[in-house]
Amino acid sequence: MTGMATRYLYLARHGEAEAEADSGGLTENGRRQAYLLGRRLREHPISAVHHGPLPRAVETARLVGEQLGDVPLQMAETAGDYVPHFPGRAELPTDCADTLLRFLEPCTAEERLQGPELARRALEAYTGPVAGDEDVHELVVTHNFLVAWLVRHAMAAPQWRWLGLNHGNASLTVIRYSPDRPVSVLVCNDMRHLPDELRWTGFPPGPRL
């Protein structure tokens, strides 16, 4: 009888991009970040790299994949850039509700419909223990919102709490899903594979520590 094994989910935000527009690829700094992330991950038994469809995620996944050897790259909409949950005012703390709702205001009706559905599918695809007797190590190269959504889910935090969780370009987050213990966020927004000048990109100017 097949048992259940542990999933190690590695999450990486794409490298620094040329522009915020969806058509933007990586800057030279972004390419260096992706290369160094790949070098770090060579020490781990990554069996698959999932990535979103936007150029900055595609290029990051390709550069990381070059360091991992014969590991398949798999594009998926569920690893894309979307808003995973649109909270109502009643869900939010009163002291920051206006700010958070203003942040989400520009989203279209289509985005408000598609984002939560993709987020639901992402939870089905990337979380939880796996069937079988061997542990699985998978990498998802994605965007800040999805990393935040999956960290929030792992911590059993309210759905709105993906807001305010920021991750630097090419930073690494690892979540462990074991069949016999609570979900563990092993590392979050880890940038130790990057030199100082490549850290904290992708953040607003204030929170660079």
Summary of the structure (lengths in Angstrom):
residues: 209
radius of gyration: 16.9
end to end distance: 49.8
largest distance: 53.5
contacts: 680
relative contact order: 0.23
helix: 37%
strand: 19%
